[in-house]
Amino acid sequence: MPMDEITAILNSARPVDNIINDLKRKSVCVPSWEFLIKAYEPSFHEIAKDTITRKDKIRKDGTKEEASRIYIGLEKLLTKRMTEFMFAIPVKRIYHNTEGFEVRQQIAKAIEAIYKYARIDTENIKRANAYFASCEIFTIWYVVEKPNTLYGFNSKYKLKCKTYSPMEGVKLYPLIDELDDMLAMSFEYTKKVKDEEITYFETYTSDKHYKWKQNGKGWEPVGTVEQIRLMKIPGAYAFRPVPIYHGLTRIRKELEYTLSRNSDVIAYNSAPILKIAGGIKGGEDKGESRRVYRVEYNGDVSYVSWSQSIEALKYHVETLLKLYWMQSQMPDVSFDNMKSLGNIGYDARQMLLTDAHLKVGDESGSWIELFEREASVIKEFLKHMNTSWASEIDNIEIEHIITPFIQQDEDATADRLLKLNGGKPVMSQLESIQQAGYSNDAQATLEQIRQEETITSQSRVDNIFGESAI
């Protein structure tokens, strides 16, 4: 879609309803959240409302005995696991082209501070869950007027971000051209204003921000059109054609129905059944602690024990679970599985998580693109927040590194670093005190340690000279 067509769509002379209908022509194909939530949310699973194959029983007294309906949230768990493997270790940023340039180093520190105070690590966890489950996210960056020195200079504004996704009831409508450049980004949401639900529709282009709200007759503008000084859409959008749990719903469904059917069988056979062979002579004799039946010759009284082929059921369930996690390329890191591994080394843990790390590598491309677009937006904001840096900001390159999760082994890491450094220390004494986290004032602790060492050394000298004197 050429830029002049976007201008034509947003022509103020056109009816607002026509403008919004054109903006809702989505350029990407993603499944609707109304469909995906049926698999993602366990309480929406088919078995939860199945009254055809899972029929309830009505007793003679009219009470209802509900059939077993066990639902399992494997899709939600897989989404969380994928997010955790990607972002449990925060994304690291490396700044290039800053060596020897003091201003560029200050800019790099300011950009890092922007990420820090926007709580980007928390935001990554939040939007990763939305991305893997609902297939699309849009993170918008904006400023609020709040004088501060958080970024290493006196700033009138604070830079913040917010992520929209279908999981929060927001409908996203990106308009992307054939070269994958975003020409407009629109989103629709409902907000409660004075006990009234109002639907809003917002659109961002490279130079303008439009906002409308829905009334009883249609759409109407809200305020005036806002000019965007960045000359680019102040946000980043990402989408995927299928959720992270695509193709695995059938396995989860089979698990639910297998366990539910077996639960009914167990409940049905849980009551004891008394078998009496031959005739009974007289009635039942009841004592305080036992009951006695007299039976005819060769007769017998016994309880019938129910024998279930539990091994077959166990094998079936375990196989389904293995297939689920194997096809998702995620390890089953549940407590029961992890405790059976024992105290294995760092290298062995890495080997066990190979498949998951490959999956993270497979998924990281889209995220790196999102982070790079986001960094570009932050740079533009920073140019306006500190105009003295404007000519240097674009000279800085930002590299984003996603590190797949693995349980850290500090001894193994320290040994590796010592080898790389020729056996010399890689951390000062002050830094090691700070890393330990036991002291509230690392500098004071270091000085106290030095004083104690001085006293100890002096004591040794006195002892040596004292012994010589004797």
C-alpha positions as CSV (number, residue, x, y, z in Angstrom):
1,M,0.0,0.0,0.0
2,P,1.7,3.2,-1.1
3,M,2.0,6.2,1.3
4,D,-0.3,8.3,-0.8
5,E,-3.1,5.7,-0.3
6,I,-2.7,6.0,3.5
7,T,-3.1,9.8,3.1
8,A,-6.2,9.2,1.0
9,I,-7.7,6.8,3.6
10,L,-7.2,9.3,6.4
11,N,-8.6,12.2,4.4
12,S,-10.6,14.2,6.9
13,A,-13.3,14.9,4.3
14,R,-14.3,11.3,4.2
15,P,-16.9,9.8,6.6
16,V,-15.2,8.5,9.8
17,D,-16.9,5.1,9.5
18,N,-15.4,4.7,6.1
19,I,-11.9,5.7,7.3
20,I,-12.0,3.2,10.2
21,N,-13.4,0.4,8.0
22,D,-10.4,0.9,5.6
23,L,-8.0,1.0,8.5
24,K,-9.3,-2.4,9.7
25,R,-8.1,-4.1,6.5
26,K,-5.5,-6.1,8.3
27,S,-2.3,-6.7,6.3
28,V,-1.3,-9.9,8.2
29,C,-3.1,-13.2,8.8
30,V,-3.3,-14.3,12.4
31,P,-5.8,-16.5,14.1
32,S,-8.4,-14.8,16.3
33,W,-8.0,-14.8,20.1
34,E,-11.7,-15.9,20.4
35,F,-10.6,-19.1,18.7
36,L,-7.2,-19.5,20.4
37,I,-8.5,-19.0,23.9
38,K,-10.5,-22.2,23.7
39,A,-7.3,-24.1,23.7
40,Y,-5.2,-21.7,25.9
41,E,-7.6,-21.4,28.8
42,P,-8.2,-24.8,30.5
43,S,-11.8,-24.0,31.7
44,F,-12.7,-23.4,28.0
45,H,-11.6,-26.9,26.9
46,E,-14.2,-29.0,25.1
47,I,-14.3,-31.6,27.9
48,A,-15.4,-28.9,30.5
49,K,-18.8,-28.6,28.8
50,D,-19.1,-32.0,27.2
51,T,-22.4,-33.6,28.1
52,I,-22.6,-36.0,25.1
53,T,-19.7,-38.4,25.7
54,R,-19.4,-37.4,29.4
55,K,-23.0,-37.9,30.5
56,D,-24.0,-37.1,34.0
57,K,-26.0,-39.7,35.9
58,I,-29.3,-39.0,37.6
59,R,-30.0,-41.1,40.7
60,K,-33.4,-42.4,41.7
61,D,-33.7,-39.7,44.3
62,G,-33.2,-37.0,41.6
63,T,-29.7,-36.0,42.6
64,K,-27.1,-35.7,39.9
65,E,-23.8,-37.5,39.8
66,E,-21.5,-35.6,37.5
67,A,-19.2,-37.4,35.1
68,S,-15.5,-36.8,35.6
69,R,-14.2,-33.9,33.5
70,I,-10.5,-33.4,34.0
71,Y,-9.0,-30.5,32.0
72,I,-5.2,-29.9,31.8
73,G,-3.7,-26.5,30.9
74,L,-0.8,-27.8,28.8
75,E,-1.1,-25.0,26.3
76,K,-0.8,-22.3,29.0
77,L,2.1,-24.2,30.6
78,L,3.9,-24.5,27.3
79,T,3.5,-20.7,26.7
80,K,5.0,-20.0,30.1
81,R,7.8,-22.4,29.5
82,M,8.7,-20.9,26.2
83,T,8.7,-17.4,27.7
84,E,10.8,-18.5,30.6
85,F,13.4,-20.2,28.5
86,M,13.7,-17.0,26.4
87,F,13.6,-14.2,29.0
88,A,14.2,-15.7,32.5
89,I,17.7,-14.5,31.8
90,P,17.2,-10.8,30.8
91,V,18.1,-9.7,27.3
92,K,21.6,-8.3,27.2
93,R,22.5,-5.2,25.1
94,I,26.0,-4.5,23.7
95,Y,26.7,-1.0,22.4
96,H,29.2,-0.7,19.5
97,N,31.1,2.3,18.1
98,T,31.4,3.9,21.6
99,E,35.1,3.2,22.4
100,G,37.0,6.4,22.7
101,F,34.0,8.6,22.4
102,E,32.8,10.0,25.8
103,V,29.6,11.4,24.4
104,R,28.6,8.1,22.8
105,Q,29.3,6.3,26.1
106,Q,27.0,8.7,27.9
107,I,24.4,8.1,25.2
108,A,24.7,4.3,25.7
109,K,24.3,4.7,29.5
110,A,21.2,6.9,28.9
111,I,19.6,4.3,26.5
112,E,20.3,1.6,29.1
113,A,18.7,3.7,31.8
114,I,15.7,4.2,29.6
115,Y,15.3,0.4,29.3
116,K,15.9,0.0,33.1
117,Y,13.3,2.6,34.2
118,A,10.8,1.4,31.6
119,R,11.1,-2.0,33.4
120,I,11.9,-3.7,30.1
121,D,12.7,-7.1,31.6
122,T,9.2,-7.3,33.1
123,E,7.7,-6.1,29.9
124,N,9.5,-8.8,27.9
125,I,8.0,-11.5,30.1
126,K,4.5,-10.0,29.8
127,R,4.6,-9.5,26.0
128,A,6.3,-12.9,25.3
129,N,3.3,-14.6,27.0
130,A,0.9,-12.6,24.8
131,Y,3.0,-13.2,21.6
132,F,3.3,-16.9,22.0
133,A,-0.4,-17.4,23.0
134,S,-2.3,-14.8,21.0
135,C,0.1,-14.4,18.1
136,E,0.5,-10.6,18.0
137,I,1.7,-7.7,20.1
138,F,2.2,-4.0,19.7
139,T,4.4,-2.1,22.2
140,I,4.0,1.7,22.1
141,W,6.6,4.1,23.6
142,Y,5.5,7.5,24.9
143,V,6.7,10.3,27.1
144,V,5.1,11.7,30.3
145,E,6.1,15.2,31.5
146,K,8.1,14.5,34.7
147,P,11.4,16.4,35.3
148,N,14.2,14.0,36.2
149,T,17.9,13.1,35.9
150,L,17.4,9.4,35.4
151,Y,19.1,9.3,32.1
152,G,22.3,11.2,33.0
153,F,21.0,14.7,32.0
154,N,18.2,17.1,33.1
155,S,15.1,15.9,31.2
156,K,11.6,17.3,31.2
157,Y,10.2,13.9,30.2
158,K,10.2,10.3,31.3
159,L,10.0,7.6,28.6
160,K,7.6,4.7,29.2
161,C,6.1,1.8,27.2
162,K,2.9,-0.2,27.1
163,T,2.1,-3.4,25.2
164,Y,-1.2,-4.1,23.6
165,S,-2.4,-7.6,22.7
166,P,-5.6,-9.5,22.0
167,M,-5.2,-11.2,25.4
168,E,-6.1,-7.9,26.9
169,G,-9.2,-7.4,24.7
170,V,-7.3,-5.1,22.2
171,K,-7.8,-5.7,18.5
172,L,-4.7,-4.8,16.5
173,Y,-4.8,-3.6,12.8
174,P,-1.4,-3.2,11.2
175,L,-1.1,-1.8,7.7
176,I,2.1,-3.1,6.1
177,D,3.3,-2.7,2.6
178,E,4.9,-5.3,0.3
179,L,8.4,-4.4,1.6
180,D,7.3,-5.1,5.2
181,D,7.3,-1.4,6.2
182,M,4.6,-0.4,8.5
183,L,2.6,2.5,7.2
184,A,-0.1,2.7,9.9
185,M,-0.8,0.9,13.2
186,S,-4.4,0.9,14.6
187,F,-5.9,-0.7,17.6
188,E,-9.4,-0.9,19.1
189,Y,-10.2,-1.3,22.8
190,T,-12.9,-0.7,25.3
191,K,-12.5,1.5,28.3
192,K,-14.8,2.2,31.3
193,V,-15.5,5.9,31.7
194,K,-17.9,6.9,34.5
195,D,-19.6,3.5,34.7
196,E,-20.0,3.5,30.9
197,E,-18.2,1.2,28.5
198,I,-16.7,3.2,25.6
199,T,-15.0,1.7,22.5
200,Y,-12.0,3.7,21.2
201,F,-10.0,3.4,18.0
202,E,-6.5,4.8,17.6
203,T,-4.2,5.1,14.6
204,Y,-0.6,6.0,14.4
205,T,1.2,6.9,11.2
206,S,4.8,8.3,10.9
207,D,3.6,11.8,11.5
208,K,0.2,11.8,13.1
209,H,-1.9,10.2,15.9
210,Y,-5.7,9.9,15.4
211,K,-8.2,8.9,18.0
212,W,-11.9,8.2,17.7
213,K,-14.7,6.8,20.0
214,Q,-17.9,5.0,19.2
215,N,-21.2,6.6,20.0
216,G,-24.7,5.3,19.4
217,K,-24.6,6.3,15.7
218,G,-21.1,5.5,14.7
219,W,-17.6,6.9,15.2
220,E,-16.6,10.4,16.2
221,P,-13.1,12.1,16.6
222,V,-11.7,12.6,20.1
223,G,-9.8,15.8,20.4
224,T,-7.5,17.1,17.6
225,V,-5.1,15.2,15.5
226,E,-1.7,14.9,17.3
227,Q,1.5,15.6,15.4
228,I,4.3,13.0,15.9
229,R,7.7,14.7,15.9
230,L,9.7,11.4,15.6
231,M,8.6,11.0,11.9
232,K,8.1,7.3,12.6
233,I,5.5,5.2,14.3
234,P,6.5,5.3,18.0
235,G,6.2,1.6,18.6
236,A,7.1,-2.0,17.5
237,Y,4.7,-4.7,16.2
238,A,5.3,-8.5,16.0
239,F,3.1,-11.3,14.8
240,R,3.3,-15.0,14.2
241,P,0.9,-17.1,12.0
242,V,0.2,-19.8,14.7
243,P,0.5,-20.0,18.5
244,I,3.4,-21.8,20.1
245,Y,1.1,-24.7,20.9
246,H,-0.1,-25.2,17.3
247,G,-0.8,-28.8,16.4
248,L,-0.7,-30.1,20.0
249,T,-4.3,-29.6,21.1
250,R,-5.3,-33.1,19.9
251,I,-2.8,-34.8,22.2
252,R,-3.9,-32.7,25.2
253,K,-7.5,-33.5,24.4
254,E,-6.8,-37.3,24.3
255,L,-5.1,-37.0,27.7
256,E,-8.1,-35.2,29.2
257,Y,-10.6,-37.8,28.0
258,T,-8.3,-40.8,28.9
259,L,-8.0,-39.5,32.5
260,S,-11.6,-38.6,32.8
261,R,-12.9,-41.9,31.6
262,N,-10.5,-43.7,34.0
263,S,-11.7,-41.5,36.8
264,D,-15.3,-42.6,36.2
265,V,-14.2,-46.3,36.2
266,I,-12.4,-45.9,39.5
267,A,-15.3,-44.1,41.1
268,Y,-17.8,-46.8,39.9
269,N,-15.7,-49.6,41.2
270,S,-14.6,-48.0,44.5
271,A,-17.6,-49.4,46.5
272,P,-16.9,-52.9,47.8
273,I,-19.0,-55.8,46.4
274,L,-19.9,-58.8,48.6
275,K,-20.0,-62.2,46.9
276,I,-21.9,-65.0,48.5
277,A,-21.7,-68.5,47.1
278,G,-24.3,-71.0,48.3
279,G,-27.3,-70.4,50.5
280,I,-27.2,-68.5,53.8
281,K,-28.3,-70.3,57.0
282,G,-30.2,-68.0,59.1
283,G,-29.5,-64.3,59.2
284,E,-26.5,-62.1,59.7
285,D,-24.9,-62.2,63.2
286,K,-23.6,-58.8,64.1
287,G,-21.0,-58.4,66.9
288,E,-19.3,-55.3,68.2
289,S,-16.3,-55.8,65.9
290,R,-17.4,-58.3,63.2
291,R,-20.2,-59.7,61.1
292,V,-20.8,-63.4,60.7
293,Y,-22.7,-65.3,57.9
294,R,-23.5,-69.0,58.1
295,V,-23.5,-70.6,54.7
296,E,-24.4,-74.0,53.3
297,Y,-21.9,-76.8,52.5
298,N,-19.1,-75.5,50.1
299,G,-20.5,-72.0,50.3
300,D,-18.4,-68.9,50.6
301,V,-18.6,-65.2,51.5
302,S,-16.0,-62.8,50.2
303,Y,-15.4,-59.4,48.8
304,V,-14.8,-59.1,45.0
305,S,-11.6,-57.1,44.4
306,W,-11.5,-55.0,41.2
307,S,-8.4,-55.6,39.1
308,Q,-7.4,-52.8,36.7
309,S,-4.7,-52.9,34.1
310,I,-3.0,-49.9,35.5
311,E,0.3,-50.4,33.6
312,A,-1.5,-50.0,30.2
313,L,-3.1,-46.7,31.3
314,K,0.2,-45.4,32.8
315,Y,2.0,-46.2,29.6
316,H,-0.6,-44.5,27.5
317,V,-0.6,-41.3,29.5
318,E,3.2,-41.1,29.8
319,T,3.5,-41.6,26.0
320,L,1.0,-38.8,25.3
321,L,2.9,-36.5,27.6
322,K,6.3,-37.4,26.0
323,L,4.8,-36.8,22.5
324,Y,3.4,-33.4,23.6
325,W,6.7,-32.1,25.0
326,M,8.8,-33.7,22.3
327,Q,6.8,-32.0,19.5
328,S,6.9,-28.7,21.3
329,Q,10.7,-29.0,21.6
330,M,10.4,-28.2,25.3
331,P,11.7,-30.4,28.1
332,D,9.4,-31.5,30.8
333,V,11.1,-29.7,33.7
334,S,8.5,-30.7,36.3
335,F,9.7,-31.4,39.8
336,D,9.2,-35.2,39.4
337,N,11.4,-35.3,36.4
338,M,14.1,-33.0,37.8
339,K,14.5,-34.8,41.1
340,S,15.3,-38.1,39.3
341,L,18.3,-36.5,37.6
342,G,20.3,-36.0,40.8
343,N,23.3,-33.7,41.1
344,I,24.4,-33.6,37.5
345,G,27.1,-31.2,36.2
346,Y,26.7,-27.9,34.2
347,D,27.7,-29.6,30.9
348,A,25.2,-32.4,31.4
349,R,22.4,-29.8,32.0
350,Q,23.4,-28.0,28.8
351,M,23.1,-31.2,26.9
352,L,19.7,-32.0,28.4
353,L,18.4,-28.6,27.3
354,T,19.7,-28.7,23.8
355,D,16.3,-29.0,22.1
356,A,14.9,-26.1,24.1
357,H,17.9,-24.0,23.3
358,L,17.5,-24.8,19.6
359,K,13.9,-23.7,19.9
360,V,14.9,-20.4,21.5
361,G,17.3,-19.9,18.6
362,D,14.5,-20.6,16.1
363,E,12.2,-18.1,17.8
364,S,14.7,-15.4,18.6
365,G,14.9,-13.9,15.0
366,S,11.5,-12.3,15.3
367,W,12.3,-10.9,18.7
368,I,15.6,-9.4,17.6
369,E,13.8,-7.6,14.8
370,L,11.3,-6.3,17.4
371,F,14.1,-5.1,19.7
372,E,15.9,-3.4,16.8
373,R,12.8,-1.5,15.8
374,E,12.2,-0.6,19.4
375,A,15.8,0.7,19.8
376,S,15.3,2.8,16.7
377,V,12.2,4.4,18.3
378,I,14.1,5.0,21.6
379,K,16.9,6.7,19.8
380,E,14.5,9.1,18.1
381,F,12.9,10.0,21.4
382,L,16.3,10.6,22.9
383,K,17.2,13.0,20.1
384,H,14.4,15.2,21.1
385,M,14.9,14.8,24.9
386,N,18.6,15.8,24.6
387,T,19.2,17.8,21.4
388,S,22.9,18.2,22.1
389,W,23.3,14.4,21.4
390,A,21.2,14.4,18.2
391,S,24.2,14.2,15.8
392,E,25.9,11.3,17.6
393,I,23.0,9.0,18.5
394,D,22.7,7.2,15.2
395,N,26.4,6.4,15.3
396,I,25.7,3.9,18.1
397,E,24.9,0.3,17.2
398,I,22.9,-1.8,19.7
399,E,23.2,-5.5,19.6
400,H,20.6,-7.5,21.5
401,I,21.5,-10.9,22.9
402,I,18.9,-13.5,24.0
403,T,20.4,-16.1,26.3
404,P,18.4,-19.3,26.7
405,F,17.8,-20.3,30.3
406,I,20.0,-22.7,32.1
407,Q,20.6,-23.1,35.8
408,Q,23.9,-21.3,36.4
409,D,26.9,-23.1,37.9
410,E,29.1,-20.3,39.4
411,D,32.0,-22.6,40.0
412,A,32.0,-23.8,36.4
413,T,31.7,-20.2,35.2
414,A,34.5,-19.0,37.5
415,D,36.8,-21.8,36.4
416,R,36.2,-21.0,32.7
417,L,36.9,-17.3,33.2
418,L,40.1,-18.0,35.1
419,K,41.4,-20.2,32.3
420,L,40.6,-17.5,29.7
421,N,42.4,-14.9,31.9
422,G,45.5,-17.0,32.3
423,G,44.8,-18.0,35.9
424,K,44.6,-14.3,37.1
425,P,41.7,-12.9,39.0
426,V,38.7,-11.6,37.0
427,M,37.1,-9.7,39.9
428,S,38.4,-7.2,42.4
429,Q,37.9,-7.8,46.1
430,L,35.4,-5.0,46.3
431,E,33.4,-6.4,43.4
432,S,33.3,-9.9,45.1
433,I,32.0,-8.3,48.3
434,Q,29.3,-6.5,46.3
435,Q,28.4,-9.7,44.4
436,A,28.1,-11.7,47.6
437,G,25.3,-9.4,48.8
438,Y,26.0,-9.9,52.5
439,S,27.2,-6.4,53.2
440,N,25.0,-3.2,53.1
441,D,28.2,-1.1,52.5
442,A,30.7,-3.0,50.5
443,Q,33.4,-0.2,50.7
444,A,33.2,-0.1,54.5
445,T,33.4,-3.9,54.7
446,L,36.5,-3.9,52.5
447,E,38.2,-1.3,54.7
448,Q,37.3,-3.3,57.8
449,I,38.8,-6.4,56.2
450,R,42.0,-4.5,55.4
451,Q,42.3,-3.2,59.0
452,E,41.9,-6.8,60.3
453,E,44.5,-8.0,57.9
454,T,46.9,-5.2,59.0
455,I,46.3,-6.2,62.7
456,T,46.9,-9.9,61.9
457,S,50.1,-9.1,60.0
458,Q,51.4,-6.9,62.7
459,S,50.7,-9.6,65.3
460,R,52.6,-12.1,63.2
461,V,55.6,-9.8,63.0
462,D,55.6,-9.2,66.8
463,N,55.5,-12.9,67.4
464,I,58.4,-13.5,65.1
465,F,60.6,-10.8,66.6
466,G,59.5,-11.8,70.1
467,E,60.6,-15.4,69.6
468,S,64.0,-14.1,68.1
469,A,64.6,-12.0,71.2
470,I,64.1,-15.0,73.4
